[in-house]
Amino acid sequence: MSKLKILTPEQKKCWQDNGYVKLTNVFGPKEFQEIEDEYNHLFSQKQKEVGDGLEAVWHGDDMKKLSSNRKVTVKSIHNLQMHSAVFTRLLMNNNLLDALEDIMDTKDILLHHTKAHIKPPEKGAPYLMHQDYPYFPHKKHTMLAVFVHLDDTTPENGGLCIYPGSHKLGPLPNKTTIDVKGEKYHYVDPEKYPLDDATPVEAKKGEVIVFSYLTLHGSYLNLSNRPRRMFLAQIRAADDEPVDDVHKSPCQGLVLRGRNPFLDASMANRFVN
């Protein structure tokens, strides 16, 4: 049977040339409404439970410059599939997996992790330009991000921006900042790759941006009167392997499509009594 192709030639070229592609009509109206309702419920619940424990602002002098010394905030929850089946169903959406199969040129697709961010109106934190590679380097660089927009997003409300074609540069030297919880964050030299020189990637509510973990990306301050809500999943091919034993997350390695014939036998045997 021939492999299903759902990306247009223009989308495929955008992926190959620029390191990202926009997907539309991935979710039906009822499905997306369920995602949005559950997303809002989860953040509301966790805000009551942990309060400032959701804070995910980067720190350091370069962040202060980018934020113009404003007091900014961004709220984050990780591993959403561990909180609700709604997000597990999101990951198993056939339209999404058809597109990923085409982009990745494999039918064996694994989950790495998920997270979600909310940038509130008038004080939503920006993110410096960075690659995701330093957090979880892999040998074949198949890792990509699936960025689901829960709001219409522009630079004004803190939208995504990229350096088109930067995925072709390979892993770049990076700087590191550490937040108040001891978490390390990596980014590239802001003088060499300033946020102002990046290309905005605007998207409508419900649209999905897929980009390589080597693609330089960041996001703007949200000083508008609108929130910017997003859900992100990191996905890799089954035949890729990590360079370092880092960034462990619940459900890492979950097979979303196809098989994982490369699963290490010792890992598989951990689940046998």
C-alpha positions as CSV (number, residue, x, y, z in Angstrom):
1,M,0.0,0.0,0.0
2,S,1.4,3.4,-0.9
3,K,2.1,5.8,1.9
4,L,-0.6,8.4,2.7
5,K,0.4,11.9,1.6
6,I,-1.6,14.8,3.1
7,L,0.8,17.7,2.9
8,T,0.6,19.9,-0.2
9,P,3.8,20.5,-2.2
10,E,3.9,24.0,-0.8
11,Q,3.7,22.7,2.8
12,K,6.4,20.1,2.1
13,K,8.7,22.8,0.7
14,C,8.1,25.1,3.6
15,W,9.1,22.3,6.0
16,Q,12.2,21.4,4.0
17,D,13.3,25.0,3.4
18,N,12.3,26.7,6.6
19,G,12.1,24.0,9.3
20,Y,8.4,24.5,10.0
21,V,5.0,24.1,8.5
22,K,1.5,25.2,9.4
23,L,-1.4,22.7,9.6
24,T,-5.1,23.7,9.4
25,N,-8.3,21.8,9.9
26,V,-6.6,19.2,12.2
27,F,-9.3,19.2,14.8
28,G,-13.1,19.2,14.4
29,P,-15.1,21.9,16.2
30,K,-16.5,19.6,18.9
31,E,-13.1,18.0,19.5
32,F,-11.3,21.4,19.8
33,Q,-14.0,22.7,22.1
34,E,-13.4,19.7,24.4
35,I,-9.6,20.4,24.3
36,E,-10.2,24.1,25.1
37,D,-12.6,23.4,28.0
38,E,-10.3,20.8,29.5
39,Y,-7.3,23.0,29.1
40,N,-9.0,25.9,30.9
41,H,-10.3,23.6,33.7
42,L,-6.8,22.1,34.2
43,F,-5.1,25.5,34.5
44,S,-7.8,26.8,36.8
45,Q,-7.6,23.7,39.1
46,K,-3.8,23.7,39.2
47,Q,-3.6,27.5,39.9
48,K,-5.7,26.9,43.0
49,E,-3.6,24.0,44.1
50,V,-0.1,25.2,43.5
51,G,-0.3,29.0,42.8
52,D,3.2,30.3,41.9
53,G,4.3,26.7,41.3
54,L,3.1,27.1,37.7
55,E,5.5,30.0,37.0
56,A,7.9,29.4,34.1
57,V,9.6,32.7,33.4
58,W,13.2,32.6,32.3
59,H,15.6,34.6,34.4
60,G,18.9,36.4,33.8
61,D,20.2,39.7,32.4
62,D,19.3,38.8,28.8
63,M,15.7,38.1,29.8
64,K,15.6,41.4,31.7
65,K,16.6,43.3,28.5
66,L,14.1,41.4,26.4
67,S,11.3,42.2,28.9
68,S,12.5,45.8,29.3
69,N,12.7,45.2,33.0
70,R,8.9,44.6,33.2
71,K,7.5,42.2,35.7
72,V,6.3,39.4,33.4
73,T,4.8,36.0,33.9
74,V,4.0,32.8,32.0
75,K,2.2,29.8,33.5
76,S,3.1,26.2,32.6
77,I,1.9,22.7,33.1
78,H,3.8,19.6,31.9
79,N,2.7,16.1,30.9
80,L,-1.0,17.0,30.3
81,Q,-1.7,13.4,29.1
82,M,-1.2,12.4,32.8
83,H,-4.0,14.8,33.9
84,S,-6.7,14.1,31.4
85,A,-7.7,11.6,28.6
86,V,-8.6,14.6,26.4
87,F,-4.9,15.3,25.8
88,T,-4.2,11.7,25.1
89,R,-6.9,11.8,22.4
90,L,-5.3,15.0,21.1
91,L,-2.0,13.1,20.6
92,M,-3.8,10.3,18.9
93,N,-5.7,12.5,16.4
94,N,-5.4,10.8,13.0
95,N,-5.2,14.0,11.0
96,L,-2.3,15.1,13.1
97,L,-0.5,11.7,12.9
98,D,-1.1,11.5,9.1
99,A,0.7,14.9,8.8
100,L,3.5,13.8,11.1
101,E,4.0,10.6,9.2
102,D,4.4,12.6,6.0
103,I,6.7,15.2,7.6
104,M,8.9,12.7,9.4
105,D,8.8,10.1,6.6
106,T,8.1,7.3,9.0
107,K,5.0,5.5,10.3
108,D,6.8,4.7,13.7
109,I,6.1,7.8,15.8
110,L,6.9,8.2,19.5
111,L,5.9,10.7,22.2
112,H,8.7,12.5,24.1
113,H,6.7,14.9,26.3
114,T,4.0,17.5,26.4
115,K,3.5,20.9,28.1
116,A,1.3,23.9,27.9
117,H,1.9,27.6,28.5
118,I,-0.4,30.6,29.1
119,K,0.8,34.1,28.6
120,P,-1.7,36.4,30.3
121,P,-2.7,39.7,28.9
122,E,-0.5,42.8,29.5
123,K,2.3,41.0,31.2
124,G,3.0,37.7,29.3
125,A,6.7,36.9,29.2
126,P,8.7,36.6,26.0
127,Y,11.2,33.8,25.2
128,L,14.7,34.3,23.9
129,M,15.6,32.6,20.6
130,H,16.6,29.0,21.2
131,Q,16.8,25.5,19.8
132,D,15.1,22.7,21.7
133,Y,18.1,20.4,20.9
134,P,20.1,21.2,24.1
135,Y,17.3,19.9,26.3
136,F,17.1,16.4,24.7
137,P,19.6,15.9,22.0
138,H,19.0,12.9,19.6
139,K,21.4,11.3,17.1
140,K,19.2,11.6,14.0
141,H,17.5,15.0,14.8
142,T,14.0,13.6,14.1
143,M,12.6,15.4,17.1
144,L,10.0,18.0,16.4
145,A,7.5,20.2,18.2
146,V,3.7,20.2,17.6
147,F,2.5,23.6,18.7
148,V,-1.3,23.8,19.0
149,H,-2.8,27.4,19.2
150,L,-5.7,27.8,21.6
151,D,-6.0,31.5,20.6
152,D,-5.6,33.6,17.5
153,T,-1.9,34.5,17.9
154,T,0.1,37.4,16.6
155,P,3.3,39.2,17.8
156,E,1.0,41.6,19.8
157,N,-0.2,38.8,22.1
158,G,3.1,37.0,22.4
159,G,3.1,34.8,19.4
160,L,5.8,32.5,18.0
161,C,8.7,33.6,15.8
162,I,11.4,31.7,14.1
163,Y,14.6,32.0,12.0
164,P,13.6,30.3,8.7
165,G,16.1,27.8,7.6
166,S,18.0,27.7,10.9
167,H,17.4,24.0,11.2
168,K,20.0,23.5,8.5
169,L,22.7,25.1,10.8
170,G,22.7,22.1,13.1
171,P,23.2,22.4,16.9
172,L,24.3,25.9,17.8
173,P,26.4,27.2,20.7
174,N,24.1,28.2,23.5
175,K,24.0,30.2,26.7
176,T,22.3,29.0,29.9
177,T,20.1,30.7,32.5
178,I,18.8,29.2,35.7
179,D,15.4,30.0,37.3
180,V,14.5,30.2,41.0
181,K,13.6,26.5,41.0
182,G,17.1,25.6,39.7
183,E,15.7,24.7,36.2
184,K,18.2,25.4,33.4
185,Y,17.1,27.1,30.2
186,H,19.2,27.3,27.0
187,Y,19.2,30.1,24.4
188,V,21.4,31.4,21.6
189,D,23.4,34.7,21.7
190,P,20.7,37.4,21.5
191,E,23.2,39.8,19.8
192,K,23.7,37.3,16.9
193,Y,20.1,36.1,16.8
194,P,17.9,38.9,18.2
195,L,14.2,38.4,18.6
196,D,13.5,41.5,16.5
197,D,15.1,39.9,13.4
198,A,13.0,36.7,13.6
199,T,10.0,36.0,11.4
200,P,6.6,36.1,13.1
201,V,4.5,32.9,12.6
202,E,0.9,34.0,13.1
203,A,-1.8,31.4,13.5
204,K,-5.5,31.2,14.1
205,K,-7.1,29.4,17.0
206,G,-7.0,25.6,16.3
207,E,-4.1,25.8,13.9
208,V,-0.9,23.8,14.5
209,I,2.7,24.8,13.8
210,V,5.1,21.9,13.5
211,F,8.8,22.8,13.7
212,S,12.2,20.9,14.0
213,Y,13.9,21.0,17.4
214,L,16.8,22.5,15.5
215,T,14.7,25.5,14.2
216,L,15.6,28.7,16.1
217,H,12.4,29.9,17.8
218,G,11.2,32.3,20.5
219,S,8.2,34.4,21.3
220,Y,7.2,38.0,21.9
221,L,6.0,39.9,25.0
222,N,2.3,39.8,25.4
223,L,1.3,43.4,26.1
224,S,-2.1,43.1,24.5
225,N,-5.5,42.6,26.1
226,R,-5.6,39.0,24.9
227,P,-4.1,35.8,26.3
228,R,-1.9,33.4,24.4
229,R,-2.6,29.8,25.2
230,M,-0.7,26.9,23.7
231,F,-0.3,23.2,23.9
232,L,3.0,21.6,22.8
233,A,4.0,18.0,22.2
234,Q,7.6,16.9,21.4
235,I,7.6,13.9,19.0
236,R,10.4,11.7,17.6
237,A,10.9,8.8,15.2
238,A,11.2,5.3,16.8
239,D,14.6,4.7,15.1
240,D,16.2,7.8,16.7
241,E,18.0,7.6,20.0
242,P,19.0,10.1,22.7
243,V,22.6,11.3,22.9
244,D,22.3,11.8,26.7
245,D,20.1,10.2,29.3
246,V,18.3,13.4,30.1
247,H,14.8,15.0,30.3
248,K,12.8,12.0,31.5
249,S,9.1,12.5,31.3
250,P,6.0,10.3,32.0
251,C,4.9,8.3,29.0
252,Q,8.2,9.0,27.2
253,G,8.5,6.5,24.3
254,L,4.7,6.0,24.1
255,V,4.0,4.7,20.5
256,L,1.5,7.1,18.9
257,R,1.6,5.3,15.5
258,G,3.2,2.2,14.2
259,R,5.6,0.2,16.3
260,N,8.8,0.6,18.3
261,P,11.0,-2.2,17.1
262,F,14.1,-0.4,18.6
263,L,12.9,-0.6,22.2
264,D,15.9,-1.6,24.3
265,A,15.3,-5.1,25.7
266,S,16.4,-4.1,29.2
267,M,13.8,-1.3,29.3
268,A,11.0,-3.6,28.0
269,N,11.9,-6.2,30.7
270,R,11.4,-3.6,33.5
271,F,7.7,-4.1,33.0
272,V,7.8,-7.9,33.3
273,N,7.1,-9.4,36.8
